[in-house]
């Protein structure tokens, strides 16, 4: 009887240890393939992002503004302000500085992201194109947005070019790879 209890204990320990190994492996895969998801404090604005601007006591300035191709937003009373390459907090400071030079005394500005720029997907998906980005999207979510794989798709890997990069990186499709606004995703064709 003691041998049976010892064996059961050994099997239970091995199962528990194996389960932890799988969990830590999944966690390390998430860390390996995915940088942290963007937040309004760390996300860097770029062309076609839309921001919502509010200025306390100035309803004429409040509204949604799109970052243009040159990287600027045009805000009433503040003028044209460089937004690309800035976080929302940095843009708040830039708008406040521009407003304080004009007729607004001690402006209190709030900037939040209204709409992220889209991501792009092409290759062996049913509907290639431009799609709206949502925080926390993975490559598989993006493929689902594009109608899924075609029958010719290589369902083992994906090519991903991050926004602003000229290099395509290869990732396995079984890893939880996060995508970001402006990313380009390409699903290759299989050869067999």
Secondary structure, DSSP 8 states (H G I E B T S, - for coil): -HHHHHHHHHHHHHHHHHHHHHHHHHHHHHHHH------TTT----TT-EEEEEETT-TTT-EEEE--TTSEEEETTTEEEE-TT--HHHHHHHHHHHHHTTT-SS--EEEEEEE---EEEEESBSS-EEE---TT-BHHHHHHHTT-B-TTB-TTEEEEE-TT----EEEETTS--B--TT-EEEE-B---
